[in-house]
Every structure is written in structure tokens, then in C-alpha cells.
């Protein structure tokens, strides 16, 4: 019989609860309220300000899809920037690719990095200490506005657009991402669950369209992000990466494979097929 439950109240009309085997850590570093607990179904669960960020049970789906889809679509990613991502899971997946020369993690909250390094080491799996990793503790909005660097891949692995993550959904931020991208470079981000957060898809499209030639979305089903498919945002100055053929993606995967549990070249292509209710949230071509 489970005695304690964690209840996530992200939406006014829908809540989800997790049985808690034991709470492992709780801290408020002044920026965000950090809680880690263990649950029978999903392993260790990290929450920030009461919102689930990562579970060791299903994080592989989210991280693989935000890392490998753009990397295989681009075909020659050497430099990557992860904005947010303090748990290290995105770095882990990106660094599986031997061709990556540098991965910069721009995380606003040093406590999240230290906390995850200590209490959820399986998520980063050594990625924080990889010689190709550079960790910058800064607000992603500010970093992107000030840096002169160019990246082949920018992954916005942020919290939802509430709290410190809100700035990572603004047009000003997307404009700077566009400036910091190489010609075939790609920006991807977690863009909410369209069935419940449909306006995030519409808003992102409107804010990105002026700054990129290709603005689109793809999807993944991540159990803890309830409400059906999750939308993953896509933007590039080039139409080429999103339209690479199935054969090209499969050939790239075969030539430079990485170990995955969700991603396959078939999933890659299929993930760009959007259900009609998601297409309807996109205001234009
Ligand atoms: N997969 C997660 C999700 O969508 O639920 C995101 C996980 S990751 C831990 C999100 C990270 O974004 C947090 O560590 C948070 O501190 C960081 N973050 C929030 N706002 C930020 C900002 N403005 N600049 C950089 N990092 C930010």
C-alpha cells in the first residue's frame, strides 16, 4: 500500500499523481524549488517548482528525439549548444556522436547541475566531465544575445514557459538563436503537449517565422508529459535537413550509429507526420 503521492498541477483541469516510495532531496536555491523522489513506476523523478522535469524511467525518449533527429537530419553537426538541460541527459545523447567537437551547456541554475550530477548520475552518464563539454551558468536569453559563437545545433531543453524558462519562448530569444546558427544549422526545443498547450505551438510558429526559412514541429510520446503527443519545435535557415530522404537518414545512421532505445531512422521520418489537430495549430506554411 503506497502512503505518499506527488501531485503535479500543471493544468487547471487535469492533474497526475505519482506514488512516492521515498523523497530523496528537497531544496530551494532561491531560483527554483528542487525536489527528487523515487517512485515505483518511473524510477527517480526530478521536479522544479512542482513540475516534472525528468524521470529516469522515460527520459530516454525525450532526450533521444531532441538530439538524434536534428543530428542525423543535418549530417555533419560539430558544434552544439544546449540551453537549459541541467540534468545532463541532452548532453549525454549529443556526445554519443563522435563527430561532435564541442557541446556548450547554458544552464541558469548551477544547483540543478550539481544536484543531478550527484543524485541522478545515470542521466548525464559522465557527460558533464566529457572534454568536449563546456558548462556555462547563465540565463540562456542573455547568453544567446551576447555570444559571437555559431552552432550547428541549438537544443532548447527548457522548463515550460513559466518562471525562468519563459524568456526561452520569446521572439527576441529566437532571433538571437537564428543569428547564432550556421547556414544548415537547426534549432529544436520542447514545445509542450499540443492537446493541452496548443497555444505554445501557435505562438512559437509566429515568433520564429520571421527569422527562419523553415519552421516546423515533430512529435514524440513521452509518458510523463501527459496529454498525448509532445510537440518538438524545429527551425532552420535551410529547408534541406527536414526534407532529407528516408534513405539518407538510414544511411547516416548506419554509417555512424549510436545506441538508442526509442530513436530509429523510421521513427525519425514518421515523427514529422503531424496529426490534423496539430497541423491546425500552425497558422501558415
Ligand atoms: N525535459 C524537461 C521538461 O521539459 O520538463 C526540461 C528539463 S531541464 C532540467 C530544464 C532546465 O532549464 C532546468 O534545469 C532550468 O533550470 C533550465 N532553465 C530554465 N530557464 C532557463 C533560462 N532562462 N536559461 C537557461 N536555463 C534555464
py3Dmol code that shows the C-alpha trace and the ligand (Angstrom):
import py3Dmol

protein = """\
ATOM      1  CA  UNK A   1       0.000   0.000   0.000  1.00  0.00           C
ATOM      2  CA  UNK A   2       1.530   3.327  -1.071  1.00  0.00           C
ATOM      3  CA  UNK A   3       1.231   6.062   1.509  1.00  0.00           C
ATOM      4  CA  UNK A   4       2.536   9.182  -0.227  1.00  0.00           C
ATOM      5  CA  UNK A   5       1.693  10.655  -3.614  1.00  0.00           C
ATOM      6  CA  UNK A   6       3.198  13.534  -5.575  1.00  0.00           C
ATOM      7  CA  UNK A   7       0.593  15.519  -7.491  1.00  0.00           C
ATOM      8  CA  UNK A   8       1.604  17.621 -10.493  1.00  0.00           C
ATOM      9  CA  UNK A   9      -0.773  20.514 -11.074  1.00  0.00           C
ATOM     10  CA  UNK A  10       0.313  21.863 -14.433  1.00  0.00           C
ATOM     11  CA  UNK A  11      -3.168  22.290 -15.860  1.00  0.00           C
ATOM     12  CA  UNK A  12      -6.333  23.731 -14.275  1.00  0.00           C
ATOM     13  CA  UNK A  13      -8.489  20.728 -15.198  1.00  0.00           C
ATOM     14  CA  UNK A  14      -6.077  17.792 -15.235  1.00  0.00           C
ATOM     15  CA  UNK A  15      -3.629  16.515 -12.664  1.00  0.00           C
ATOM     16  CA  UNK A  16      -1.388  13.488 -12.496  1.00  0.00           C
ATOM     17  CA  UNK A  17      -0.118  11.719  -9.403  1.00  0.00           C
ATOM     18  CA  UNK A  18       2.905   9.518  -8.762  1.00  0.00           C
ATOM     19  CA  UNK A  19       3.248   7.082  -5.894  1.00  0.00           C
ATOM     20  CA  UNK A  20       6.301   8.152  -3.859  1.00  0.00           C
ATOM     21  CA  UNK A  21       8.463   5.373  -2.404  1.00  0.00           C
ATOM     22  CA  UNK A  22      10.697   7.924  -0.714  1.00  0.00           C
ATOM     23  CA  UNK A  23      11.676  11.553  -1.036  1.00  0.00           C
ATOM     24  CA  UNK A  24      15.417  11.837  -1.579  1.00  0.00           C
ATOM     25  CA  UNK A  25      16.134  15.548  -1.654  1.00  0.00           C
ATOM     26  CA  UNK A  26      14.380  18.885  -1.377  1.00  0.00           C
ATOM     27  CA  UNK A  27      15.962  22.327  -1.769  1.00  0.00           C
ATOM     28  CA  UNK A  28      15.088  25.861  -2.712  1.00  0.00           C
ATOM     29  CA  UNK A  29      18.152  27.662  -4.058  1.00  0.00           C
ATOM     30  CA  UNK A  30      16.232  30.917  -4.382  1.00  0.00           C
ATOM     31  CA  UNK A  31      15.677  30.367  -8.101  1.00  0.00           C
ATOM     32  CA  UNK A  32      13.675  27.154  -8.210  1.00  0.00           C
ATOM     33  CA  UNK A  33      12.241  24.654  -5.750  1.00  0.00           C
ATOM     34  CA  UNK A  34      14.076  21.363  -6.463  1.00  0.00           C
ATOM     35  CA  UNK A  35      12.632  18.015  -5.343  1.00  0.00           C
ATOM     36  CA  UNK A  36      13.825  14.497  -6.124  1.00  0.00           C
ATOM     37  CA  UNK A  37      11.806  11.449  -5.203  1.00  0.00           C
ATOM     38  CA  UNK A  38      11.698   7.784  -6.057  1.00  0.00           C
ATOM     39  CA  UNK A  39       8.593   6.176  -7.485  1.00  0.00           C
ATOM     40  CA  UNK A  40       7.804   2.523  -8.203  1.00  0.00           C
ATOM     41  CA  UNK A  41       6.833   3.098 -11.840  1.00  0.00           C
ATOM     42  CA  UNK A  42       9.233   5.701 -13.232  1.00  0.00           C
ATOM     43  CA  UNK A  43      12.392   5.483 -11.098  1.00  0.00           C
ATOM     44  CA  UNK A  44      13.813   8.777  -9.847  1.00  0.00           C
ATOM     45  CA  UNK A  45      11.746  11.877 -10.602  1.00  0.00           C
ATOM     46  CA  UNK A  46      13.118  15.445 -10.616  1.00  0.00           C
ATOM     47  CA  UNK A  47      10.666  18.316 -10.192  1.00  0.00           C
ATOM     48  CA  UNK A  48      11.311  22.059 -10.381  1.00  0.00           C
ATOM     49  CA  UNK A  49       8.667  24.310  -8.857  1.00  0.00           C
ATOM     50  CA  UNK A  50       6.317  21.311  -8.712  1.00  0.00           C
ATOM     51  CA  UNK A  51       6.638  20.453 -12.430  1.00  0.00           C
ATOM     52  CA  UNK A  52       8.203  17.186 -13.583  1.00  0.00           C
ATOM     53  CA  UNK A  53      11.450  17.716 -15.486  1.00  0.00           C
ATOM     54  CA  UNK A  54      12.931  14.267 -15.809  1.00  0.00           C
ATOM     55  CA  UNK A  55      12.214  10.719 -14.757  1.00  0.00           C
ATOM     56  CA  UNK A  56      14.922   8.091 -15.060  1.00  0.00           C
ATOM     57  CA  UNK A  57      12.226   5.776 -16.462  1.00  0.00           C
ATOM     58  CA  UNK A  58      11.263   7.633 -19.642  1.00  0.00           C
ATOM     59  CA  UNK A  59      13.835  10.413 -20.144  1.00  0.00           C
ATOM     60  CA  UNK A  60      15.457   8.456 -22.977  1.00  0.00           C
ATOM     61  CA  UNK A  61      12.537   9.191 -25.298  1.00  0.00           C
ATOM     62  CA  UNK A  62      12.708  12.947 -24.869  1.00  0.00           C
ATOM     63  CA  UNK A  63      16.490  13.205 -24.979  1.00  0.00           C
ATOM     64  CA  UNK A  64      16.991  10.876 -27.935  1.00  0.00           C
ATOM     65  CA  UNK A  65      14.381  12.659 -30.041  1.00  0.00           C
ATOM     66  CA  UNK A  66      15.715  16.152 -29.381  1.00  0.00           C
ATOM     67  CA  UNK A  67      19.315  15.087 -30.040  1.00  0.00           C
ATOM     68  CA  UNK A  68      19.379  12.448 -32.775  1.00  0.00           C
ATOM     69  CA  UNK A  69      16.660  13.746 -35.106  1.00  0.00           C
ATOM     70  CA  UNK A  70      18.435  17.065 -35.826  1.00  0.00           C
ATOM     71  CA  UNK A  71      21.908  15.481 -35.793  1.00  0.00           C
ATOM     72  CA  UNK A  72      21.061  12.845 -38.416  1.00  0.00           C
ATOM     73  CA  UNK A  73      18.987  15.350 -40.398  1.00  0.00           C
ATOM     74  CA  UNK A  74      21.907  17.780 -40.546  1.00  0.00           C
ATOM     75  CA  UNK A  75      24.507  15.127 -41.272  1.00  0.00           C
ATOM     76  CA  UNK A  76      27.615  16.978 -40.061  1.00  0.00           C
ATOM     77  CA  UNK A  77      26.964  18.585 -36.676  1.00  0.00           C
ATOM     78  CA  UNK A  78      30.226  19.557 -34.990  1.00  0.00           C
ATOM     79  CA  UNK A  79      29.158  22.244 -32.542  1.00  0.00           C
ATOM     80  CA  UNK A  80      26.093  22.110 -30.294  1.00  0.00           C
ATOM     81  CA  UNK A  81      24.583  24.323 -27.630  1.00  0.00           C
ATOM     82  CA  UNK A  82      22.079  23.050 -25.071  1.00  0.00           C
ATOM     83  CA  UNK A  83      20.080  25.810 -23.387  1.00  0.00           C
ATOM     84  CA  UNK A  84      18.684  24.562 -20.064  1.00  0.00           C
ATOM     85  CA  UNK A  85      19.223  20.817 -19.808  1.00  0.00           C
ATOM     86  CA  UNK A  86      20.804  20.945 -16.348  1.00  0.00           C
ATOM     87  CA  UNK A  87      20.153  17.254 -15.794  1.00  0.00           C
ATOM     88  CA  UNK A  88      22.769  16.383 -18.438  1.00  0.00           C
ATOM     89  CA  UNK A  89      20.614  13.941 -20.418  1.00  0.00           C
ATOM     90  CA  UNK A  90      20.701  16.031 -23.589  1.00  0.00           C
ATOM     91  CA  UNK A  91      24.478  16.354 -23.399  1.00  0.00           C
ATOM     92  CA  UNK A  92      24.729  12.579 -22.952  1.00  0.00           C
ATOM     93  CA  UNK A  93      22.809  11.882 -26.157  1.00  0.00           C
ATOM     94  CA  UNK A  94      24.580  14.576 -28.208  1.00  0.00           C
ATOM     95  CA  UNK A  95      28.016  13.396 -27.112  1.00  0.00           C
ATOM     96  CA  UNK A  96      27.277   9.849 -28.254  1.00  0.00           C
ATOM     97  CA  UNK A  97      28.109  11.228 -31.716  1.00  0.00           C
ATOM     98  CA  UNK A  98      31.853  11.010 -32.299  1.00  0.00           C
ATOM     99  CA  UNK A  99      31.711  13.871 -34.802  1.00  0.00           C
ATOM    100  CA  UNK A 100      30.657  16.364 -32.119  1.00  0.00           C
ATOM    101  CA  UNK A 101      33.645  18.510 -31.261  1.00  0.00           C
ATOM    102  CA  UNK A 102      32.093  20.851 -28.736  1.00  0.00           C
ATOM    103  CA  UNK A 103      28.872  20.930 -26.678  1.00  0.00           C
ATOM    104  CA  UNK A 104      28.112  24.042 -24.634  1.00  0.00           C
ATOM    105  CA  UNK A 105      25.545  23.711 -21.841  1.00  0.00           C
ATOM    106  CA  UNK A 106      23.972  27.037 -20.862  1.00  0.00           C
ATOM    107  CA  UNK A 107      22.006  26.432 -17.659  1.00  0.00           C
ATOM    108  CA  UNK A 108      20.650  29.204 -15.444  1.00  0.00           C
ATOM    109  CA  UNK A 109      20.678  27.206 -12.223  1.00  0.00           C
ATOM    110  CA  UNK A 110      24.027  25.801 -11.031  1.00  0.00           C
ATOM    111  CA  UNK A 111      22.202  23.899  -8.290  1.00  0.00           C
ATOM    112  CA  UNK A 112      20.352  21.764 -10.863  1.00  0.00           C
ATOM    113  CA  UNK A 113      23.630  20.655 -12.474  1.00  0.00           C
ATOM    114  CA  UNK A 114      25.294  19.837  -9.161  1.00  0.00           C
ATOM    115  CA  UNK A 115      22.180  18.176  -7.866  1.00  0.00           C
ATOM    116  CA  UNK A 116      21.712  15.955 -10.927  1.00  0.00           C
ATOM    117  CA  UNK A 117      25.403  15.107 -11.085  1.00  0.00           C
ATOM    118  CA  UNK A 118      25.182  13.829  -7.508  1.00  0.00           C
ATOM    119  CA  UNK A 119      21.710  12.333  -7.233  1.00  0.00           C
ATOM    120  CA  UNK A 120      20.807  11.281 -10.799  1.00  0.00           C
ATOM    121  CA  UNK A 121      24.194  10.306 -12.286  1.00  0.00           C
ATOM    122  CA  UNK A 122      22.673   7.822 -14.741  1.00  0.00           C
ATOM    123  CA  UNK A 123      21.033  10.709 -16.638  1.00  0.00           C
ATOM    124  CA  UNK A 124      24.241  12.570 -17.520  1.00  0.00           C
ATOM    125  CA  UNK A 125      26.284   9.327 -17.523  1.00  0.00           C
ATOM    126  CA  UNK A 126      29.602  11.198 -17.404  1.00  0.00           C
ATOM    127  CA  UNK A 127      28.648  13.846 -19.975  1.00  0.00           C
ATOM    128  CA  UNK A 128      29.428  16.776 -17.644  1.00  0.00           C
ATOM    129  CA  UNK A 129      33.053  15.580 -17.500  1.00  0.00           C
ATOM    130  CA  UNK A 130      33.478  14.875 -21.211  1.00  0.00           C
ATOM    131  CA  UNK A 131      36.361  17.015 -22.543  1.00  0.00           C
ATOM    132  CA  UNK A 132      34.066  18.321 -25.312  1.00  0.00           C
ATOM    133  CA  UNK A 133      31.636  19.756 -22.743  1.00  0.00           C
ATOM    134  CA  UNK A 134      31.684  23.380 -21.649  1.00  0.00           C
ATOM    135  CA  UNK A 135      29.291  24.368 -18.860  1.00  0.00           C
ATOM    136  CA  UNK A 136      28.160  27.990 -18.696  1.00  0.00           C
ATOM    137  CA  UNK A 137      25.955  29.060 -15.782  1.00  0.00           C
ATOM    138  CA  UNK A 138      23.884  31.872 -17.287  1.00  0.00           C
ATOM    139  CA  UNK A 139      20.462  32.872 -18.486  1.00  0.00           C
ATOM    140  CA  UNK A 140      20.059  31.412 -21.982  1.00  0.00           C
ATOM    141  CA  UNK A 141      18.420  34.592 -23.273  1.00  0.00           C
ATOM    142  CA  UNK A 142      21.365  36.686 -22.200  1.00  0.00           C
ATOM    143  CA  UNK A 143      23.976  34.170 -23.373  1.00  0.00           C
ATOM    144  CA  UNK A 144      22.472  33.942 -26.851  1.00  0.00           C
ATOM    145  CA  UNK A 145      22.182  37.742 -27.091  1.00  0.00           C
ATOM    146  CA  UNK A 146      25.857  38.239 -26.232  1.00  0.00           C
ATOM    147  CA  UNK A 147      27.734  35.320 -27.771  1.00  0.00           C
ATOM    148  CA  UNK A 148      29.511  35.589 -31.114  1.00  0.00           C
ATOM    149  CA  UNK A 149      29.666  31.805 -31.488  1.00  0.00           C
ATOM    150  CA  UNK A 150      27.884  29.890 -34.226  1.00  0.00           C
ATOM    151  CA  UNK A 151      26.355  26.450 -33.653  1.00  0.00           C
ATOM    152  CA  UNK A 152      25.257  23.666 -35.987  1.00  0.00           C
ATOM    153  CA  UNK A 153      22.673  22.638 -33.415  1.00  0.00           C
ATOM    154  CA  UNK A 154      20.867  24.520 -30.652  1.00  0.00           C
ATOM    155  CA  UNK A 155      18.702  22.396 -28.355  1.00  0.00           C
ATOM    156  CA  UNK A 156      16.410  24.384 -26.085  1.00  0.00           C
ATOM    157  CA  UNK A 157      15.839  21.907 -23.255  1.00  0.00           C
ATOM    158  CA  UNK A 158      13.878  24.256 -21.062  1.00  0.00           C
ATOM    159  CA  UNK A 159      11.233  24.241 -18.425  1.00  0.00           C
ATOM    160  CA  UNK A 160       7.752  25.284 -19.536  1.00  0.00           C
ATOM    161  CA  UNK A 161       7.153  28.973 -20.353  1.00  0.00           C
ATOM    162  CA  UNK A 162       6.538  29.852 -16.732  1.00  0.00           C
ATOM    163  CA  UNK A 163       9.242  31.025 -14.309  1.00  0.00           C
ATOM    164  CA  UNK A 164      12.826  31.423 -15.578  1.00  0.00           C
ATOM    165  CA  UNK A 165      12.080  29.377 -18.710  1.00  0.00           C
ATOM    166  CA  UNK A 166       9.584  31.952 -20.014  1.00  0.00           C
ATOM    167  CA  UNK A 167      12.260  34.001 -21.810  1.00  0.00           C
ATOM    168  CA  UNK A 168      13.263  30.947 -23.851  1.00  0.00           C
ATOM    169  CA  UNK A 169       9.904  31.135 -25.667  1.00  0.00           C
ATOM    170  CA  UNK A 170      10.208  34.776 -26.777  1.00  0.00           C
ATOM    171  CA  UNK A 171      10.787  36.174 -30.258  1.00  0.00           C
ATOM    172  CA  UNK A 172      13.875  38.058 -29.018  1.00  0.00           C
ATOM    173  CA  UNK A 173      15.477  34.775 -27.984  1.00  0.00           C
ATOM    174  CA  UNK A 174      14.584  33.013 -31.244  1.00  0.00           C
ATOM    175  CA  UNK A 175      16.039  35.930 -33.197  1.00  0.00           C
ATOM    176  CA  UNK A 176      19.359  35.510 -31.393  1.00  0.00           C
ATOM    177  CA  UNK A 177      19.256  31.732 -31.917  1.00  0.00           C
ATOM    178  CA  UNK A 178      18.827  32.459 -35.638  1.00  0.00           C
ATOM    179  CA  UNK A 179      21.890  34.735 -35.580  1.00  0.00           C
ATOM    180  CA  UNK A 180      23.984  32.081 -33.803  1.00  0.00           C
ATOM    181  CA  UNK A 181      23.150  29.285 -36.244  1.00  0.00           C
ATOM    182  CA  UNK A 182      25.357  28.060 -39.107  1.00  0.00           C
ATOM    183  CA  UNK A 183      23.678  28.068 -42.562  1.00  0.00           C
ATOM    184  CA  UNK A 184      22.387  24.460 -42.335  1.00  0.00           C
ATOM    185  CA  UNK A 185      22.063  24.605 -38.539  1.00  0.00           C
ATOM    186  CA  UNK A 186      18.944  23.527 -36.654  1.00  0.00           C
ATOM    187  CA  UNK A 187      17.168  24.745 -33.523  1.00  0.00           C
ATOM    188  CA  UNK A 188      14.950  22.285 -31.672  1.00  0.00           C
ATOM    189  CA  UNK A 189      13.004  22.695 -28.451  1.00  0.00           C
ATOM    190  CA  UNK A 190      10.439  21.103 -26.190  1.00  0.00           C
ATOM    191  CA  UNK A 191       7.231  22.808 -27.193  1.00  0.00           C
ATOM    192  CA  UNK A 192       4.658  21.366 -24.832  1.00  0.00           C
ATOM    193  CA  UNK A 193       1.814  18.931 -25.354  1.00  0.00           C
ATOM    194  CA  UNK A 194      -0.401  20.393 -28.101  1.00  0.00           C
ATOM    195  CA  UNK A 195      -3.609  18.734 -26.923  1.00  0.00           C
ATOM    196  CA  UNK A 196      -3.324  20.692 -23.668  1.00  0.00           C
ATOM    197  CA  UNK A 197      -0.935  23.527 -24.578  1.00  0.00           C
ATOM    198  CA  UNK A 198      -1.956  24.239 -28.159  1.00  0.00           C
ATOM    199  CA  UNK A 199      -1.185  27.939 -27.955  1.00  0.00           C
ATOM    200  CA  UNK A 200       2.512  27.103 -27.440  1.00  0.00           C
ATOM    201  CA  UNK A 201       2.665  25.662 -30.962  1.00  0.00           C
ATOM    202  CA  UNK A 202       0.888  28.671 -32.473  1.00  0.00           C
ATOM    203  CA  UNK A 203       2.973  31.196 -30.507  1.00  0.00           C
ATOM    204  CA  UNK A 204       6.278  29.514 -31.322  1.00  0.00           C
ATOM    205  CA  UNK A 205       5.460  29.381 -35.026  1.00  0.00           C
ATOM    206  CA  UNK A 206       4.534  33.086 -35.092  1.00  0.00           C
ATOM    207  CA  UNK A 207       7.643  34.133 -33.161  1.00  0.00           C
ATOM    208  CA  UNK A 208      10.033  32.076 -35.294  1.00  0.00           C
ATOM    209  CA  UNK A 209       8.601  32.562 -38.769  1.00  0.00           C
ATOM    210  CA  UNK A 210      10.227  35.999 -39.317  1.00  0.00           C
ATOM    211  CA  UNK A 211      13.708  34.634 -38.538  1.00  0.00           C
ATOM    212  CA  UNK A 212      13.970  31.205 -40.213  1.00  0.00           C
ATOM    213  CA  UNK A 213      13.297  29.735 -43.670  1.00  0.00           C
ATOM    214  CA  UNK A 214      11.924  26.526 -42.187  1.00  0.00           C
ATOM    215  CA  UNK A 215       9.717  26.454 -39.093  1.00  0.00           C
ATOM    216  CA  UNK A 216       8.004  23.218 -38.195  1.00  0.00           C
ATOM    217  CA  UNK A 217       7.292  20.646 -35.492  1.00  0.00           C
ATOM    218  CA  UNK A 218       7.765  16.946 -34.950  1.00  0.00           C
ATOM    219  CA  UNK A 219       6.459  14.722 -32.186  1.00  0.00           C
ATOM    220  CA  UNK A 220       7.286  12.113 -29.567  1.00  0.00           C
ATOM    221  CA  UNK A 221       5.134  10.375 -26.969  1.00  0.00           C
ATOM    222  CA  UNK A 222       6.700  10.802 -23.529  1.00  0.00           C
ATOM    223  CA  UNK A 223       4.545   9.154 -20.824  1.00  0.00           C
ATOM    224  CA  UNK A 224       5.218  11.663 -18.041  1.00  0.00           C
ATOM    225  CA  UNK A 225       4.364  14.650 -20.257  1.00  0.00           C
ATOM    226  CA  UNK A 226       0.704  13.682 -20.178  1.00  0.00           C
ATOM    227  CA  UNK A 227      -1.903  14.566 -22.756  1.00  0.00           C
ATOM    228  CA  UNK A 228      -0.770  12.626 -25.827  1.00  0.00           C
ATOM    229  CA  UNK A 229       1.979  13.561 -28.236  1.00  0.00           C
ATOM    230  CA  UNK A 230       4.568  16.143 -27.277  1.00  0.00           C
ATOM    231  CA  UNK A 231       5.438  18.801 -29.863  1.00  0.00           C
ATOM    232  CA  UNK A 232       9.130  19.321 -30.565  1.00  0.00           C
ATOM    233  CA  UNK A 233       9.891  22.599 -32.310  1.00  0.00           C
ATOM    234  CA  UNK A 234      12.129  22.765 -35.395  1.00  0.00           C
ATOM    235  CA  UNK A 235      13.697  25.812 -37.082  1.00  0.00           C
ATOM    236  CA  UNK A 236      16.450  26.220 -39.649  1.00  0.00           C
ATOM    237  CA  UNK A 237      17.693  28.650 -42.290  1.00  0.00           C
ATOM    238  CA  UNK A 238      17.695  25.698 -44.659  1.00  0.00           C
ATOM    239  CA  UNK A 239      14.844  23.510 -45.894  1.00  0.00           C
ATOM    240  CA  UNK A 240      17.252  20.654 -46.606  1.00  0.00           C
ATOM    241  CA  UNK A 241      17.647  18.946 -43.197  1.00  0.00           C
ATOM    242  CA  UNK A 242      13.935  18.405 -42.564  1.00  0.00           C
ATOM    243  CA  UNK A 243      13.424  17.052 -46.072  1.00  0.00           C
ATOM    244  CA  UNK A 244      16.299  14.579 -46.215  1.00  0.00           C
ATOM    245  CA  UNK A 245      15.060  11.282 -47.665  1.00  0.00           C
ATOM    246  CA  UNK A 246      14.464   8.133 -45.611  1.00  0.00           C
ATOM    247  CA  UNK A 247      17.391   6.525 -47.431  1.00  0.00           C
ATOM    248  CA  UNK A 248      19.750   9.349 -46.466  1.00  0.00           C
ATOM    249  CA  UNK A 249      18.742   9.223 -42.799  1.00  0.00           C
ATOM    250  CA  UNK A 250      19.064   5.435 -42.734  1.00  0.00           C
ATOM    251  CA  UNK A 251      22.481   5.588 -44.446  1.00  0.00           C
ATOM    252  CA  UNK A 252      23.761   8.188 -41.955  1.00  0.00           C
ATOM    253  CA  UNK A 253      22.535   6.107 -39.023  1.00  0.00           C
ATOM    254  CA  UNK A 254      24.197   3.012 -40.448  1.00  0.00           C
ATOM    255  CA  UNK A 255      27.466   4.824 -41.092  1.00  0.00           C
ATOM    256  CA  UNK A 256      27.611   6.433 -37.624  1.00  0.00           C
ATOM    257  CA  UNK A 257      25.242   4.532 -35.324  1.00  0.00           C
ATOM    258  CA  UNK A 258      24.527   5.400 -31.710  1.00  0.00           C
ATOM    259  CA  UNK A 259      22.862   3.199 -29.096  1.00  0.00           C
ATOM    260  CA  UNK A 260      19.183   4.136 -28.755  1.00  0.00           C
ATOM    261  CA  UNK A 261      16.020   2.788 -27.164  1.00  0.00           C
ATOM    262  CA  UNK A 262      13.452   4.963 -28.975  1.00  0.00           C
ATOM    263  CA  UNK A 263      15.058   6.619 -31.990  1.00  0.00           C
ATOM    264  CA  UNK A 264      15.264   4.738 -35.269  1.00  0.00           C
ATOM    265  CA  UNK A 265      15.517   6.177 -38.801  1.00  0.00           C
ATOM    266  CA  UNK A 266      11.879   5.124 -39.359  1.00  0.00           C
ATOM    267  CA  UNK A 267      10.750   6.943 -36.200  1.00  0.00           C
ATOM    268  CA  UNK A 268      12.764   9.937 -37.401  1.00  0.00           C
ATOM    269  CA  UNK A 269      10.796  10.266 -40.628  1.00  0.00           C
ATOM    270  CA  UNK A 270       7.448   9.343 -39.048  1.00  0.00           C
ATOM    271  CA  UNK A 271       7.810  11.940 -36.289  1.00  0.00           C
ATOM    272  CA  UNK A 272       7.322  14.764 -38.812  1.00  0.00           C
ATOM    273  CA  UNK A 273       3.856  13.460 -39.769  1.00  0.00           C
ATOM    274  CA  UNK A 274       1.626  15.738 -37.721  1.00  0.00           C
ATOM    275  CA  UNK A 275      -1.913  14.831 -36.676  1.00  0.00           C
ATOM    276  CA  UNK A 276      -4.535  17.143 -38.132  1.00  0.00           C
ATOM    277  CA  UNK A 277      -5.306  18.783 -34.771  1.00  0.00           C
ATOM    278  CA  UNK A 278      -1.640  19.763 -34.507  1.00  0.00           C
ATOM    279  CA  UNK A 279      -1.487  20.982 -38.123  1.00  0.00           C
ATOM    280  CA  UNK A 280      -4.470  23.175 -37.345  1.00  0.00           C
ATOM    281  CA  UNK A 281      -2.486  24.988 -34.653  1.00  0.00           C
ATOM    282  CA  UNK A 282       0.088  26.112 -37.224  1.00  0.00           C
ATOM    283  CA  UNK A 283      -1.041  29.419 -38.719  1.00  0.00           C
ATOM    284  CA  UNK A 284       0.743  29.257 -42.079  1.00  0.00           C
ATOM    285  CA  UNK A 285       3.188  27.442 -44.410  1.00  0.00           C
TER     286      UNK A 285
END
"""
ligand_1 = """\
27
LIG
N 12.847 17.886 -20.006
C 12.401 18.930 -19.220
C 10.964 19.301 -19.351
O 10.565 19.829 -20.351
O 10.232 19.038 -18.424
C 13.354 20.066 -19.137
C 14.427 19.648 -18.203
S 15.767 20.675 -17.892
C 16.107 20.167 -16.252
C 15.156 22.334 -17.831
C 16.220 23.273 -17.324
O 16.039 24.564 -17.899
C 16.230 23.471 -15.807
O 17.390 22.912 -15.279
C 16.185 25.005 -15.640
O 17.000 25.476 -14.584
C 16.664 25.474 -17.005
N 16.281 26.854 -17.350
C 15.097 27.464 -17.130
N 15.128 28.725 -17.573
C 16.356 28.931 -18.112
C 16.986 30.039 -18.733
N 16.349 31.196 -18.892
N 18.259 29.886 -19.178
C 18.912 28.703 -19.028
N 18.359 27.615 -18.427
C 17.099 27.721 -17.988
"""
view = py3Dmol.view(width=600, height=400)
view.addModel(protein, "pdb")
view.setStyle({"model": 0}, {"cartoon": {"style": "trace"}})
view.addModel(ligand_1, "xyz")
view.setStyle({"model": 1}, {"stick": {}})
view.zoomTo()
view.show()
